[in-house]
Amino acid sequence: MQNTSRFIATSLITLTIFTSKPILNAHNHNGDPLVFKPVLADLKLLQAANVPVLYKDEETGVGYAVLNSAAENKLSDLAHANGRCGNFEALSEMPRDLATVREHFQALNTFHKRNQVISFSQVADLEARPEIESALEQLSADKIRGGVEFLSSFPTRYNRGSNPNSHINPFMDRLAEIAKQANYPITIETISHKSTPQKSIKLTIQGATRPSEVVVLGGHLDSISGFMGMGGKAPGADDNASGSSALVEALRVLTLQPQPERTIEFYWYAGEESGLLGSAEIAQAAKAQNKDIIAVLQLDMTMFPGDGELKIASMSDFTSRWLRDYLVAANNTYFHATVQEDQCGYGCSDHASWYRQGFPTLFPTESKFDSSFKDLHTPKDVISPIMSFEHAKLFSKIALTMAMDLGNSEQRQPY
């Protein structure tokens, strides 16, 4: 087994060969020392970007690499050219040795195999419930639009910008106003991170009878324009003011309902665009605390109907078959939209952080990735006539249904 210093040195030597620069003395375009980032990333993108892969799992399609800014830039550019985010998860620290990396992959591979076996149809059928049907009718596309207008009015929500938390308190004020509607206590808090100065936001509705069982609903709150935030304004209307606002609208209607039996946790994550930074720390903490997470929903990009109105995609990689089947059953019962399966590679959004920690995840998004919004991560990601808030409302319906149905049942993914 290699010791820590030898393993890290080997990783940096590999990067030196890749970049043709002396790594220990290399600097970026601003003259600052290069920062090395250990990541788990989509294997095909790593290979296409000619980034040295230090460990890989062909079955899950995930590779381990150490990125400097040049490698991260190349990987990010290629991902964005294919309509994706960065497709990597930044690890909180450099692994001690190759055995540690192997442990990450073995755990992911084991969970991945188990996760694809059980289907929702083997667990329970989804019958229509009048209270859910009534609640879904209360959702408002106009309110989602108001949320997107508010968030996209900030010049940027980049997690490493000069003021990375400028939107946090105003956003929490809006959540607090909604929380006043409930006849039960709701807690709202920020979460500080080691990997980014930006804070995540957590809102908790404690379960009335089974508070230790948790349904997680989340989306990232940050935005970015260009590599390393150097592309100017980053309104991030679709990516991801739309998913964040769809969650807020689901929360608004949920607070008008009776207190759920299970705990519902809403998250608005920091630093997704730089490697799932906030969600990675949150999911890792949940694993360390042995939290009983029933399901994790990720909403990211919800208002561009690239495949047609009310025609959405459900990502089949690094999500749970049980929850994907659940989405189809819920759609057949309540939404009556068109759900297509697609893949986006490892690390395309925050659900990957939870999946790697062994929690059941679901990631529905606005369209298949080939037809998703092409101006994400640019100043052009703004509200325009090609956007649809009725399309975005469908994702509020998904979140609200999961909160009210899974939040008041005994359903869970069996192992």
C-alpha positions in Angstrom: 0.0 0.0 0.0 1.4 3.4 -1.0 1.7 6.0 1.8 0.1 9.4 1.6 3.0 11.4 0.3 4.0 8.9 -2.3 0.4 8.6 -3.6 -0.1 12.4 -3.8 3.3 12.8 -5.4 2.4 10.2 -8.0 -0.8 12.1 -8.8 1.0 15.4 -9.2 3.7 13.8 -11.4 0.9 12.5 -13.6 -0.5 16.0 -13.9 3.0 17.4 -14.7 3.3 15.1 -17.6 -0.3 16.0 -18.7 0.3 19.8 -18.5 4.0 19.9 -19.5 4.5 22.4 -16.7 6.4 22.1 -13.4 3.4 21.5 -11.1 4.9 22.6 -7.8 5.7 26.0 -9.2 2.9 26.4 -11.7 0.5 29.3 -11.5 -2.8 30.2 -13.2 -3.5 33.1 -15.5 -3.7 35.5 -12.5 -0.3 34.5 -11.2 -1.9 32.6 -8.3 -0.6 29.1 -7.3 -2.5 26.3 -9.0 -5.0 24.4 -6.8 -5.2 20.6 -7.2 -8.7 19.1 -6.9 -9.2 15.4 -6.4 -12.4 14.4 -8.1 -14.7 11.6 -9.1 -15.9 12.3 -12.6 -17.7 10.9 -15.6 -15.2 8.5 -17.1 -16.0 9.2 -20.8 -15.5 12.9 -20.3 -12.2 12.4 -18.5 -11.0 10.3 -21.4 -12.3 12.6 -24.0 -10.6 15.5 -22.3 -7.3 13.5 -22.1 -7.3 14.0 -18.3 -5.2 11.2 -16.7 -7.4 8.7 -15.0 -5.7 7.3 -11.9 -8.5 4.8 -11.1 -11.7 3.8 -12.9 -14.7 1.6 -12.7 -16.0 0.7 -16.2 -19.2 -0.7 -14.9 -20.4 2.6 -13.3 -18.6 4.8 -15.8 -16.7 6.8 -13.0 -13.1 7.7 -12.9 -10.8 9.2 -10.3 -8.5 12.1 -11.3 -6.6 15.0 -9.8 -7.4 18.2 -11.6 -5.4 21.4 -11.8 -7.1 24.5 -13.3 -6.1 23.6 -16.8 -7.5 20.1 -16.6 -10.7 21.4 -14.9 -11.1 24.0 -17.6 -10.8 21.4 -20.3 -13.2 19.0 -18.6 -15.7 21.7 -18.0 -15.5 23.0 -21.5 -16.2 19.6 -22.9 -19.0 19.0 -20.5 -20.7 22.3 -21.3 -20.3 21.6 -25.1 -22.4 18.5 -24.5 -25.1 20.5 -22.6 -23.9 19.3 -19.2 -22.5 20.8 -16.0 -19.0 19.9 -14.9 -19.8 16.2 -14.4 -17.5 15.8 -11.4 -17.7 15.6 -7.7 -14.9 17.4 -5.8 -13.6 15.3 -2.9 -13.2 17.1 0.4 -9.5 16.0 0.6 -6.8 14.1 -1.3 -7.3 10.4 -0.6 -4.6 8.9 1.6 -3.7 6.2 -0.9 -5.0 4.1 -3.8 -6.7 1.7 -1.3 -8.9 4.7 -0.1 -9.8 5.4 -3.7 -10.7 1.8 -4.3 -13.0 1.8 -1.2 -14.9 4.8 -2.7 -15.4 2.8 -5.9 -16.3 -0.5 -4.3 -19.0 1.2 -2.1 -20.4 3.0 -5.2 -20.4 -0.2 -7.3 -22.1 -2.3 -4.6 -24.8 0.3 -4.1 -25.2 0.7 -7.8 -25.8 -3.0 -8.4 -28.3 -3.3 -5.6 -30.1 -0.1 -6.6 -31.0 -1.3 -10.0 -32.7 -4.6 -8.9 -35.8 -3.4 -7.0 -38.6 -1.6 -8.8 -41.5 0.4 -7.4 -44.0 -2.0 -8.8 -42.5 -4.7 -6.6 -43.2 -2.5 -3.5 -46.6 -0.8 -3.9 -49.0 0.7 -6.3 -49.7 4.5 -6.3 -53.4 5.3 -5.8 -54.8 8.7 -6.2 -55.4 10.6 -3.0 -57.9 13.5 -3.0 -55.8 15.7 -0.7 -52.8 15.5 -3.1 -54.9 16.2 -6.2 -56.3 19.2 -4.4 -52.9 20.5 -3.4 -51.5 20.1 -6.9 -54.2 22.4 -8.1 -53.0 25.1 -5.8 -49.5 25.4 -7.5 -48.9 28.5 -9.4 -46.7 29.0 -12.5 -46.8 32.8 -11.9 -45.3 32.3 -8.5 -42.5 30.2 -10.0 -41.9 33.0 -12.5 -41.7 35.5 -9.6 -39.1 33.3 -7.9 -37.0 33.1 -11.1 -37.2 36.8 -11.6 -36.0 37.4 -8.1 -33.0 35.0 -8.2 -31.9 35.9 -11.7 -31.9 39.6 -10.8 -28.6 39.1 -8.9 -25.6 39.8 -11.2 -24.2 36.4 -10.2 -24.6 33.7 -7.6 -21.1 32.3 -8.2 -19.9 30.4 -5.2 -16.4 31.9 -5.3 -17.4 35.4 -6.4 -16.6 38.6 -4.5 -19.9 38.4 -2.6 -21.0 34.7 -2.9 -23.8 35.0 -0.3 -25.4 38.2 -1.4 -28.6 36.3 -2.3 -28.7 34.1 0.8 -30.4 36.3 3.3 -33.0 37.8 0.9 -33.9 34.3 -0.2 -34.2 33.1 3.4 -36.5 36.0 4.1 -38.8 34.8 1.3 -38.8 31.3 2.8 -39.5 32.7 6.3 -42.7 34.4 4.9 -43.9 31.1 3.5 -43.1 29.3 6.7 -45.5 31.6 8.6 -48.4 29.9 6.9 -47.8 26.6 8.6 -49.5 25.6 11.9 -46.4 23.6 12.9 -42.8 24.8 13.5 -40.4 25.1 10.6 -36.7 25.7 11.0 -34.6 27.6 8.4 -30.8 27.6 8.7 -27.6 28.1 6.7 -24.9 25.5 6.4 -21.3 26.6 6.2 -18.9 24.6 4.1 -15.2 23.8 4.1 -15.0 23.6 0.3 -16.6 27.0 -0.5 -17.3 30.3 1.2 -20.9 30.1 -0.1 -23.5 28.8 2.3 -26.3 26.2 1.6 -29.8 26.7 3.0 -31.7 24.0 4.8 -35.4 24.2 5.7 -36.8 21.4 7.9 -40.4 20.3 8.5 -40.1 17.8 11.3 -42.2 14.7 11.0 -45.2 14.5 13.3 -45.0 10.7 14.0 -41.7 9.4 12.4 -39.3 12.3 12.5 -36.2 10.1 12.0 -37.4 9.1 8.5 -36.5 11.8 6.0 -37.5 12.8 2.5 -35.0 15.2 0.9 -36.0 17.7 -1.8 -33.2 19.8 -3.2 -31.7 22.0 -5.9 -28.6 24.2 -6.3 -28.9 27.9 -5.7 -25.6 29.0 -7.2 -24.9 30.1 -10.8 -21.9 30.5 -13.0 -20.9 32.1 -16.3 -17.8 30.8 -18.1 -15.1 28.7 -16.6 -14.2 29.7 -13.0 -16.9 32.4 -13.0 -15.0 34.5 -15.5 -17.8 34.9 -18.0 -19.3 38.1 -16.6 -22.9 38.1 -15.4 -24.5 34.8 -14.4 -28.3 35.3 -14.0 -28.8 31.5 -14.1 -32.5 31.7 -14.8 -32.8 28.2 -16.0 -29.7 26.8 -14.2 -30.9 26.8 -11.6 -33.2 29.6 -10.5 -35.9 27.5 -12.1 -35.4 24.4 -10.0 -34.9 26.4 -6.9 -38.1 28.3 -7.4 -40.0 25.2 -8.3 -39.0 23.9 -4.9 -40.1 27.1 -3.2 -43.5 26.8 -4.8 -43.9 23.2 -3.7 -43.0 24.3 -0.2 -45.6 27.1 -0.3 -48.4 24.7 -0.9 -47.0 22.0 1.4 -47.1 24.5 4.4 -50.9 24.7 3.8 -51.3 21.0 4.4 -51.2 19.0 7.7 -47.8 18.3 9.2 -46.3 15.3 7.4 -45.6 12.1 9.3 -42.0 11.9 8.1 -39.5 14.8 8.2 -39.2 16.8 5.0 -35.8 18.5 4.4 -35.5 21.1 1.7 -32.0 22.1 0.5 -30.7 24.9 -1.7 -27.1 23.8 -2.3 -24.0 25.9 -2.6 -21.3 25.4 -5.2 -22.9 22.8 -7.4 -21.2 24.3 -10.5 -17.8 23.9 -9.0 -18.1 20.2 -8.3 -21.2 19.5 -6.1 -19.5 21.2 -3.2 -22.4 21.9 -0.8 -24.3 18.7 -1.5 -21.2 16.6 -1.2 -20.5 17.8 2.3 -24.2 17.5 3.3 -24.6 14.0 2.0 -21.4 12.9 3.6 -22.6 14.3 7.0 -25.9 12.5 6.6 -24.0 9.2 6.0 -21.8 9.8 9.0 -24.9 10.5 11.1 -26.6 7.3 9.8 -29.6 9.3 8.8 -32.6 7.3 7.5 -33.0 9.0 4.1 -36.1 7.6 2.4 -35.6 9.4 -0.9 -33.7 12.3 -2.4 -35.1 14.5 -5.2 -32.9 16.9 -7.2 -34.4 19.7 -9.3 -31.9 21.3 -11.7 -33.1 23.1 -14.9 -36.8 22.9 -15.2 -38.3 25.5 -17.5 -36.9 25.0 -21.0 -39.2 22.5 -22.8 -36.5 21.3 -25.2 -38.4 18.1 -26.2 -41.8 19.8 -26.1 -44.2 21.1 -23.4 -44.6 18.8 -20.4 -42.2 16.3 -21.9 -39.4 15.7 -19.4 -36.4 13.4 -18.8 -35.7 11.1 -15.9 -32.0 10.4 -15.5 -31.4 6.7 -15.2 -27.7 6.8 -14.2 -26.8 7.3 -10.6 -30.5 7.3 -9.6 -32.6 4.6 -8.0 -34.8 2.3 -10.1 -37.3 2.3 -7.4 -37.7 6.1 -7.5 -37.7 6.2 -11.3 -40.5 3.8 -11.3 -42.2 5.8 -8.5 -42.0 8.9 -10.8 -43.7 7.0 -13.6 -46.4 5.8 -11.3 -46.9 9.3 -9.9 -47.1 10.7 -13.4 -49.7 8.1 -14.4 -51.7 9.0 -11.4 -51.4 12.8 -11.1 -49.4 14.6 -13.8 -50.1 12.9 -17.2 -47.0 14.3 -18.8 -44.4 12.4 -20.9 -41.4 10.9 -19.0 -38.4 9.8 -21.0 -35.3 8.1 -19.6 -31.9 9.6 -20.4 -28.4 9.6 -18.9 -26.2 12.5 -18.0 -23.0 10.9 -16.6 -21.6 11.0 -13.1 -21.7 14.3 -11.3 -24.1 16.1 -13.6 -26.0 17.4 -10.6 -26.3 17.2 -6.8 -28.1 13.8 -6.7 -24.7 12.2 -7.4 -23.5 13.3 -4.0 -26.3 11.5 -2.2 -26.1 8.4 -4.5 -22.4 8.0 -3.7 -23.2 7.9 0.0 -25.8 5.1 -0.5 -29.1 7.0 -0.6 -32.0 6.5 -3.1 -32.1 9.4 -5.6 -34.2 10.8 -8.4 -33.3 13.4 -10.9 -36.0 14.5 -13.4 -35.1 17.5 -15.6 -36.5 19.7 -18.3 -35.6 17.6 -21.3 -33.1 15.0 -22.6 -29.6 16.5 -22.3 -29.2 16.6 -26.1 -32.1 19.1 -26.3 -31.6 21.0 -23.1 -31.1 24.8 -22.9 -27.9 25.7 -24.9 -27.1 29.1 -23.2 -26.6 27.8 -19.7 -23.5 29.1 -17.9 -23.7 32.3 -20.0 -25.2 35.8 -19.5 -27.9 34.7 -21.9 -29.5 32.3 -19.3 -32.4 34.7 -18.7 -36.2 34.6 -18.9 -37.3 34.6 -22.5 -40.3 33.5 -24.6 -38.7 30.1 -25.1 -39.1 29.4 -21.4 -42.2 27.9 -19.9 -43.3 28.3 -16.3 -46.1 25.7 -16.8 -43.3 23.3 -17.7 -41.5 24.3 -14.5 -44.7 23.8 -12.5 -44.6 20.1 -13.4 -41.4 19.8 -11.2 -43.2 21.5 -8.3 -45.9 18.8 -8.7 -43.2 16.1 -8.5 -41.7 17.6 -5.3 -45.1 18.2 -3.7 -46.3 14.7 -4.5 -43.2 13.2 -3.0 -43.5 15.3 0.1 -47.2 14.5 0.6 -47.2 10.8 -0.5 -43.8 9.5 0.6 -43.9 11.9 3.5 -47.1 10.2 4.8 -46.5 6.6 4.0 -44.4 3.7 5.1 -42.9 3.1 1.6 -39.2 2.8 1.3 -36.7 1.2 -1.0 -36.1 -2.4 0.4 -32.6 -3.8 0.4 
